[in-house]
Amino acid sequence: MAEPVAVEDPADPRLADYTSLTDVELRRRREPAEGLFIAEGEKVIRRALAAGYPMRSMMLTPKWLGPMQDVIGAVTAPVYQVAPGLAEAVTGYHVHRGALASMARTPLPAVDGLLDRLGPGPRRMAVFEDTVDHANLGAGFRSAAALGVDAVLLSPRCADPFYRRAVKVSMGAVFSVPWTRLADWPGDLERLRERGFHVAALCLADDAVPLDELVAARHPRLALMLGTEGDGLTVAARRAADTRVTIPMAAGVDSLNVAAASAVAFYATRP
């Protein structure tokens, strides 16, 4: 059981994991290199623990000592009690949820290992190419969890799903949906095809079929590929797909953003 320790100096090295959380470039470099990520808010902290991620430490404002008492009693990691103003000085923003935890990352599975975990039978997978906005990626994970997508694959340039903003928007879904990164892009899509997946690219293309037509085909194994904000999928990714698919639009709108498009596609293709 961890006993809360009061910390009064924002420069205290024990709070180093939580410094400058609003500096996106710094955190994007630092967190993977140091093997950590930040879970913000009671629900997200609990979901990270339930998913098996080890806690490095927890930083709480006084009002959260009661609601988090069971967690405090269960973990061996240090728990630091800080005033709200000190939390803001350390992190760089007003921590209105008042509860932060530094969690340890675990190794990502190999692509083949992740595919083996899916097992036989009908399966759906989401593939994101170069989705660099953390909020959009978090929303995509949340939709994947809510709508029964079995796993998520990311191209090398995608945002970090464990960055604080992505975790927050996903409401911890990044911990429950299996995911990994593809090293050879888009060459690794062939490994999906070898496992019986039909790869469908959501894009604007002259030969794209309406989403309803893809649904009617009832592919037993389906990988839905979505692209980056603005430009969508690259030419190489579109060419690597078995089918190019579009979501029909009205009122002169040409497309939805990637977060909305993923939710529509996941819902339409649910079993």
N, C-alpha and C positions, 0 to 999 in steps of 0.2 A: 504494500500500500504506500502511495506517495503522499507525503504531507506537504501542503502548499507552503511555499517559501516566498515571503514578501521581498520584492525587488523594487528599489527606488531610484536607480540610476539608469537612464536610457542607454548609456554606453556600457552597461554591464555585459561582459562577454557571454554570459549565460543566455542572453537574449539575441545572440548574433543571428540565429536562424530566421528571425522575424524582421530584420532591418531592411528598410527601403523596399517594401513590398510593391510600391507603385512604380518602381523603376523596371519597366518591362524587359528591356534589353539585358540589364544586369541579372534579373531573376531567371530569364531564359537561359543564360549561360551558366549561372551559378548552381541552380537547383539540380539539374541532371548531373553536373560534374560532382556535386557533393552528395548525390544520392538521396535527396530529400524532396518533399513537396509540402505545401501548406494547406491544411484543411481549415476552413473558416465556418464557424457556426456549429451549434450543438448537433443538428441532424447530420451534417457532413462528417463531423468528427466521428460520430457513432457509426456511420456507414463505412468509413475508412477502416475503423477497427474491426467491424463485423466482416469485412472483406479480407482480413488477415494482414493488413499493413502494420508493421511495428511502429509504435510511437517513440519519437526521440525526446519530445518535451511538450508541455502544454502551457499556454499563457492565458490567464483568465483575469477578468476584472471581478471585483468582489461580488457583484450580484449573481455571477454564474457559479459561485462555489457551491451553492445549494443544488441547483438543477443538475450539475455535473458531479455530484457527490459519489454516485455509484461508479462513474468512470474513474474518478480520482482514487477510489478504493480498490479498483481492479488493476490499475496500471502500476508499473514499477518505474516508469520514466519520471523525471522531475516535473513538478507543477509550480509555475511561477505566478504569484498573485501580484497584479499591477494596477495602479490607478488608471482610469480612462485616459487622462491626459498623457500619462507616460506611454500607454499603448499607442496613442496617436503619434507621439514623438519618435517612437521606435519604428513604426510601420510606415509613417508618412500619410496616413489618412485616418478619419474617424472610424474606429472599429465599433460600429453600432451593435454588432452581435456580441461583442465582448468575450468571445471564446475563439482561440486559435490554437492549433496543434501543428507541430512539425512532425511529419511522418517519414519513415524510411521507404524508399522505393525498393521494389523487388525486380529481379531481372525479367525483361520481356520474353515471352515464349518465342521460339523459332516459328516461322510460318508453318512449316509442316507439323510441328507439335500442336499449334493452335488448331489446324485443320483436323488433326487426329482426334482432338478433344470434342469436336462437333459430332463425331460418330456418323452412322449411316442414317438414311431417311431424308425427308424434305428439310431443307435448310435455306435460310436467307442470310446474306452477308452484305454489309455496307462497305464501300471502298471510297475513301475521300482522297482526292488529289489536290495537294497544295492549298488546302483550306487553312489560311494563316490567321484568321480572326478567331481569337479564343472563345468569344461568345458564340459565334456560329458553330464552332466545333463542339462546344459544350451542349448547345441546343440539339445538335445532331445526335450526340450520345444519349441525351434524355429521350428523344423521340425513338431511338433504337431500342432503349430499354422498355419504354412504354408500349411499343408496338411489336415486340417479340422478335426483333432482329437478333440473330445468334452471336454475331461477332462483328468487329470493325477492323478494317485494315487501313493503314495510312501510308501515303507516299512519303518519301524522305523529307520533303519540305513542309509538311503539315505542322501546324502549331502543336504545342505540348498539351495533351489532354489533362495533365496533372498540374498545369499552371493554375494559380489560385482562381482566376476569372473563369476558366473553363470548368473547373471543379464546381464552382459556385453556381454557374448557369445550369450545369447538368444535374444539380441537386444530388451529387454523389453517384450519378449513373456511370461515371467513368470507372468506378470501382466494381460495378456489377456486370458490365458488358465486357467479355473477353476482347482484347485488342492487341495488335502489334504493328510494327512498321515493316514495310517491304523495302529491302535493300536495292533490288534491281527493278527499276521502274521505267516503263511499264512491263518489263519482261516477266516479272513474277506473276502477272495475271495468267500466264500459261499454266502455272501450278494450280490455279483454281479450276481452269478448264479440264486439267487432268483428273481432278476430283469430281468431275461431273457438273460443275457450276456453269450456268449460262450467264455470260457477262453482259450486262445491259448498261449502256452509257446514257445518262440523262444529259441531253444537250440539244442545241439548235442545229440541225443539219438537214440538208435537202432530202436525205433518205431516212430521216427519223420517223418512226411509227408512233401513233398515239399511245399513251400509257395504257389505255383500256385494251389495246391489242396485245401488249405484252402480258397483261393480266390474263387475258383469254387463252394465251398459249399454255398457261399452267406448268411452267418449268418446275420440276421437282427441286432443283437446286438453283438458286438465283443470287447473283452478285450485282448489286445496284451501285453504280459508280457515279460520283458527283464531284464537280470541279471547284476551282477556286472562286472567290468572290470577284465579280466583274467579268473576267474573261472566260470563266467556265473551264471545261476540260480542254487539255491540249490536243493538238492534232494527233500526236502519237497515242494518247490514251483513247481517243475516239476510234482510231484505226484498230486498236488492240481489242475492241469490244466485239461481241457477236452480233449485237443489235444496238442501234442508236434509237433513243426513245425521247419523246417530248411530252410535256404536260400541256394540253391545249389551253390557250389563254383567250380572254375576251377583252373587249374595250381597249384594244390597241396596246395592251401590255405584252411585252415579248417574253418575259420570264419572271420567275420568283427567285428570291435569294436562296442560297444553298440551304439554310436552316429550314425555311418553309418548304422548299422542294423536297428535301429529305423526308419531312413529316408526311407530305402528300404521297410520296412514292412508297414509304414504309406502310402506310395505312392501306393503300390500294392493293398492295401485293401480299397482304397478310393472308395466312392460310384460311 
